Amino acid sequence: MAENQQNEQGAQDTDSTGMSATVLGFLIGEARYLVPMKEIGEVIQVPEVVPVPYTQLWFLGIINAHGNLFGITDLGVYLSGDSEPFGVKSRILLVANSYKMNCGFMVPTLLGIRSLSEFDQEQMVGGELRNGVTHVYRDREGRQWFGLDLGSLIREKRFLQIER
């Protein structure tokens, strides 16, 4: 049984890192990001966000989505400290239910669903990747994209401690 679970996990890992994986692209400032669709439970328009006092600047507050409360993080501020205004292209990415955490990330501009087969993975020499970034890609137009792992972000100690 344990062997079957390991084999299933290996198959899942292969599927999740295979070049045919489906990802969602978005823009924060000038940086382009890709997140595996399997990490996203839902993409929603921005509802009223109720602020929570005495929390980190990156924690925007809570929303009610489908009768459940979700803590919402400004992904740009969380990743780089830079705030960007939100507009009609802004969306909230609610993390997948499999993470068992009611949270979401506000992103300023969605760029759409893509296939990783559209990108070439760059080999990173030296240098450290920023938090949550697993890979660096280049698209056919030569633009750089960062593969982001929401699961690793929501497990960070900093993310779990929203109080100031």
Stockholm file with secondary structure:
# STOCKHOLM 1.0

chainA/1-164         MAENQQNEQGAQDTDSTGMSATVLGFLIGEARYLVPMKEIGEVIQVPEVVPVPYTQLWFLGIINAHGNLFGITDLGVYLSGDSEPFGVKSRILLVANSYKMNCGFMVPTLLGIRSLSEFDQEQMVGGELRNGVTHVYRDREGRQWFGLDLGSLIREKRFLQIER
#=GR chainA/1-164 SS CHHHHHHHHHHHHHHHHSTTCEEEEEEETTEEEEEEGGGEEEEECCCCCBCCTTBCTTEEEEEEETTEEEEEEEHHHHHHSCCCCCCTTCEEEEECGGGCCCEEEEESEEEEEEEGGGSEECCCCSSCCCTTEEEEEECTTSCEEEEECHHHHHTSHHHHCCBC
#=GC SS_cons         CHHHHHHHHHHHHHHHHSTTCEEEEEEETTEEEEEEGGGEEEEECCCCCBCCTTBCTTEEEEEEETTEEEEEEEHHHHHHSCCCCCCTTCEEEEECGGGCCCEEEEESEEEEEEEGGGSEECCCCSSCCCTTEEEEEECTTSCEEEEECHHHHHTSHHHHCCBC
//
